[in-house]
């Protein structure tokens, strides 16, 4: 009777007299090894895709451990991990524009985004290369996050979907206007598929609650704007041209971001300062409210809040100074004049010894 070449087990013989080379157990092991090698090859073939999925997965594990749940995490946990919380981002935590693209609200949110990312990111790597694909993910994620809080400074935003739309926009722009080595038939196929993806997902985002379509549109527009020059730079084969295009796109985002901060930064500083004051973080409140007073010295609210922060740390003279500044700007500020009089009247008399 024939035997398995691997383990020596007896093999069954079919009616026509033939027999397999390996037994079922050894054949199964060989199949699993082949699948593993194939998957490992795919990971090595698309390093940018693998890296981005790995980072998103690592952050998800951290959220699960920190939040104690597979399916939902508190806003405090996502904030600690780097969610794009409008007032905090606009008042100085600019790094949140980047980190928000690697944080997800729950397991389903992560799974859907990684499914889309796995397909679109590999396509981008085939067309543009790994370095450009990483740049597109980060830059368009920032673009989406920026538009989200630019239109609604109080919004909190997380997820890779803005960057996923950014990849779609970059590929659309690249195959339409950029120099990529793709045949005309494949161009049409990719273009029509991505248009379908964008239309369907934007429509779903409009219909479903808690979906930030503003971030999706911001990522898509950023990707479309950056896609053609990045595609042409990648096609040049010159790394200096690629990095020059990435640097130019970065400078564009920095310029737009500075305008958004100018528009909403002062109000965000007030909100964050007030929030820290309520939470009992007086030093943090004082630091933020001092910035708010500096950015807009004519805002009586900023002076009042800073005065309250000083008062909470028993810096009475500084508090009085801020209240007086507020009254000069707004003599009718509700209740402030009476409170200032009480504060000034509560001062301990200065003794001769203290005066010396």
C-alpha positions in Angstrom: 0.0 0.0 0.0 1.4 3.5 -0.8 2.5 5.6 2.1 2.6 9.4 2.8 5.9 10.9 1.7 5.9 13.1 4.8 4.8 10.9 7.7 4.7 7.4 6.3 1.0 6.9 7.0 -0.9 4.5 4.7 -2.7 6.2 1.8 -6.1 5.1 0.3 -6.0 4.0 -3.3 -8.8 5.2 -5.7 -10.8 2.9 -8.0 -8.5 3.8 -11.0 -5.4 2.7 -9.0 -4.1 6.2 -8.1 -3.1 7.5 -4.7 -2.3 11.0 -3.2 1.3 11.9 -2.4 0.4 13.2 1.1 -2.1 12.2 3.7 -4.9 14.6 4.6 -3.2 15.8 7.8 0.1 16.5 6.0 -1.6 18.0 3.0 -3.6 20.4 5.3 -0.3 21.5 7.0 1.3 22.2 3.6 -1.7 24.2 2.5 -1.7 26.3 5.7 2.1 27.0 5.2 1.5 28.0 1.6 -1.3 30.4 2.7 0.9 31.9 5.4 3.7 32.4 2.9 1.3 34.0 0.5 0.0 36.4 3.1 3.5 37.2 4.3 4.4 38.0 0.7 1.5 40.3 0.4 2.5 42.2 3.6 6.0 42.6 2.2 4.8 43.7 -1.2 2.7 46.5 0.3 4.7 47.8 3.3 2.8 51.1 3.6 -0.5 49.4 3.8 0.8 46.9 6.3 2.3 49.6 8.4 -0.9 51.7 8.5 -3.1 48.7 9.3 -0.6 47.7 12.1 -0.6 51.1 13.7 -4.4 51.3 13.6 -4.6 47.9 15.1 -2.1 48.6 17.9 -4.1 51.8 18.8 -7.3 49.8 18.8 -5.8 47.2 21.2 -4.7 50.1 23.5 -8.2 51.6 23.4 -9.7 48.2 24.3 -7.3 47.7 27.2 -7.8 51.3 28.4 -11.5 51.4 27.9 -12.3 47.9 29.1 -14.6 47.1 26.2 -14.5 45.8 22.6 -17.4 47.9 21.4 -17.2 51.4 22.8 -14.9 53.8 24.5 -15.5 56.9 26.5 -14.7 60.3 25.0 -12.1 60.7 27.8 -10.2 57.6 26.5 -10.3 58.7 22.9 -9.2 62.2 24.0 -6.2 60.7 25.8 -5.2 58.7 22.8 -5.3 61.8 20.5 -8.8 62.3 19.2 -9.4 65.5 17.2 -11.3 67.4 19.8 -12.0 70.8 18.2 -11.3 73.3 21.1 -8.2 71.4 22.2 -6.8 71.0 18.7 -7.4 74.7 17.8 -5.9 75.9 21.0 -2.5 74.3 20.5 -2.8 70.4 20.3 -2.2 70.5 16.6 -0.8 67.0 16.6 -4.3 65.7 17.1 -4.9 66.4 13.4 -2.5 63.5 12.7 -3.3 61.1 15.5 -7.1 61.2 14.9 -6.6 59.2 11.7 -5.4 56.2 13.8 -8.2 56.1 16.4 -11.6 54.5 16.1 -14.8 54.8 18.0 -15.4 51.0 18.3 -14.6 47.7 16.8 -17.1 47.9 13.9 -15.8 51.4 13.0 -12.3 50.0 12.9 -13.2 46.9 10.8 -15.1 48.9 8.1 -12.3 51.4 7.8 -9.5 48.8 7.6 -11.5 46.8 5.0 -11.6 49.9 2.7 -8.0 50.9 3.6 -6.6 47.5 2.7 -8.0 47.8 -0.9 -7.4 51.5 -1.6 -4.0 51.7 0.1 -2.6 48.7 -1.9 -3.9 50.4 -5.1 -2.2 53.6 -4.2 1.0 51.8 -3.5 0.9 50.2 -6.9 0.4 53.5 -8.6 2.4 55.9 -6.5 4.8 53.8 -4.3 5.0 53.4 -0.5 6.4 56.7 0.6 3.9 58.8 -1.4 1.1 56.6 -0.1 2.0 57.1 3.5 2.2 60.9 2.8 -1.3 60.8 1.2 -2.7 59.0 4.2 -1.3 61.5 6.7 -1.9 64.7 4.7 -5.4 63.9 3.6 -6.3 62.7 7.1 -5.1 66.1 8.3 -7.1 67.8 5.6 -10.3 66.0 6.6 -9.8 66.7 10.3 -9.1 70.4 9.6 -12.2 70.9 7.6 -14.3 69.1 10.2 -13.3 71.4 13.1 -13.0 74.4 10.8 -16.7 74.3 10.1 -17.6 73.1 13.6 -15.0 74.0 16.2 -16.8 72.0 18.9 -16.7 68.7 17.1 -14.8 65.6 18.1 -13.5 63.5 15.2 -11.8 60.1 14.9 -11.2 57.5 12.3 -9.2 56.6 9.2 -12.2 57.3 6.9 -11.0 60.8 6.0 -7.7 59.4 4.9 -9.4 56.6 3.1 -11.4 59.1 1.1 -8.1 61.0 0.6 -6.6 57.9 -1.0 -9.6 57.6 -3.2 -9.4 61.2 -4.2 -5.6 61.0 -4.9 -6.0 57.9 -7.1 -8.9 59.6 -9.0 -6.8 62.7 -9.5 -3.6 60.7 -10.3 -5.2 58.5 -13.0 -7.1 61.4 -14.5 -4.5 64.1 -14.5 -1.2 62.6 -13.3 1.4 60.5 -15.0 0.8 56.9 -13.9 1.7 53.7 -15.9 -1.9 52.4 -16.3 -3.6 51.4 -19.5 -6.7 53.3 -20.7 -9.1 50.4 -20.1 -7.8 50.0 -16.5 -8.0 53.7 -16.0 -11.7 53.7 -16.8 -12.3 50.7 -14.6 -10.5 52.2 -11.6 -12.2 55.6 -12.2 -15.7 54.2 -12.4 -15.2 52.0 -9.3 -13.9 54.8 -7.2 -16.7 57.2 -8.3 -19.1 54.5 -7.2 -17.3 54.1 -3.9 -17.3 57.8 -3.2 -20.9 58.4 -4.1 -22.3 55.4 -2.1 -20.2 56.1 1.0 -21.0 59.9 1.0 -24.7 59.1 0.7 -24.5 56.6 3.5 -22.6 59.1 5.6 -25.3 61.7 5.0 -28.0 59.2 6.1 -26.4 57.6 9.1 -26.0 59.5 12.5 -22.6 60.2 14.0 -20.8 60.0 10.7 -18.6 63.0 10.0 -19.2 63.5 6.3 -17.4 66.9 6.5 -14.1 65.0 7.3 -14.8 62.7 4.4 -15.2 65.6 2.0 -12.2 67.3 3.4 -10.1 64.2 2.9 -11.5 63.6 -0.6 -10.8 67.2 -1.7 -7.3 67.2 -0.2 -6.6 63.9 -2.0 -7.9 65.2 -5.3 -5.7 68.3 -5.0 -2.6 66.5 -4.0 -3.1 63.4 -6.1 -2.0 64.7 -9.5 1.3 66.4 -8.4 2.2 63.4 -6.2 1.5 61.0 -9.0 3.6 62.9 -11.4 6.4 63.2 -8.8 6.3 59.4 -8.2 6.3 58.8 -12.0 9.5 60.9 -12.3 11.4 58.2 -10.5 13.3 60.9 -8.6 13.0 60.8 -4.8 13.9 64.5 -4.6 10.9 65.4 -6.7 8.6 63.1 -4.6 9.7 64.7 -1.4 9.4 68.2 -2.9 5.8 67.5 -3.8 5.1 66.1 -0.3 6.7 69.2 1.2 4.6 71.5 -1.0 1.4 69.7 0.0 2.4 70.0 3.7 3.1 73.7 3.4 -0.4 74.2 1.8 -2.0 72.4 4.7 0.0 74.5 7.2 -1.1 77.7 5.5 -4.8 76.7 5.6 -4.5 75.5 9.2 -3.0 78.8 10.3 -6.1 80.5 8.9 -8.4 78.1 10.7 -6.6 78.7 14.0 -6.8 82.5 13.5 -10.6 82.1 12.9 -11.3 79.8 15.9 -8.2 79.8 18.1 -9.3 82.5 20.6 -12.7 81.0 21.2 -11.1 77.6 21.6 -8.7 78.9 24.2 -11.5 80.4 26.1 -13.4 77.1 26.1 -10.5 75.0 27.0 -9.5 77.4 29.8 -13.0 77.4 31.2 -13.1 73.6 31.0 -9.8 73.3 32.9 -11.1 75.8 35.5 -14.3 73.7 36.0 -12.2 70.5 36.3 -10.0 72.1 39.0 -6.9 72.4 36.9 -6.2 76.0 37.9 -2.6 76.2 36.6 -3.7 74.8 33.2 -6.6 77.2 33.1 -4.4 80.2 33.9 -1.9 79.2 31.1 -4.7 78.8 28.5 -6.6 82.0 29.6 -3.4 84.0 29.5 -3.1 83.0 25.9 -6.7 84.0 25.3 -6.1 87.4 26.8 -3.0 87.9 24.7 -4.7 86.8 21.4 -7.6 89.2 22.0 -7.1 91.7 24.8 -10.4 93.4 24.0 -12.5 90.3 25.0 -14.0 91.0 28.5 -14.9 87.4 28.9 -11.3 86.3 28.7 -10.3 88.8 31.4 -13.2 87.6 33.7 -12.3 83.9 33.3 -8.6 84.6 33.9 -9.6 86.6 37.0 -11.6 83.6 38.2 -8.6 81.4 37.7 -6.4 83.7 39.6 -9.0 84.0 42.4 -9.2 80.2 42.6 -5.4 80.1 43.4 -5.8 83.0 45.8 -3.9 85.5 43.7 -6.2 88.2 44.7 -4.4 91.2 43.3 -4.0 89.6 39.8 -7.7 88.7 39.9 -8.7 92.3 40.8 -6.5 93.5 37.9 -8.3 91.2 35.4 -11.7 92.2 36.7 -10.9 95.9 36.4 -9.7 95.3 32.8 -13.0 93.5 32.0 -15.1 96.4 33.5 -13.1 98.9 31.4 -14.0 97.0 28.3 -17.6 96.2 29.4 -18.9 98.3 32.4 -22.2 96.4 32.3 -20.7 92.9 32.6 -23.4 91.1 34.7 -22.5 90.9 38.4 -18.9 91.8 37.9 -18.8 95.2 39.5 -20.5 93.9 42.7 -18.1 90.9 42.9 -15.1 93.2 42.4 -16.3 95.4 45.3 -16.7 92.4 47.5 -13.2 91.1 46.6 -11.6 94.5 47.2 -13.4 94.9 50.5 -12.3 91.5 51.7 -8.6 92.6 51.6 -6.9 92.3 55.0 -5.7 95.7 56.3 -2.0 96.3 56.0 -0.3 96.6 59.3 2.7 99.0 59.9 5.0 96.0 60.2 3.8 94.5 56.9 4.1 97.9 55.3 7.8 98.0 56.2 
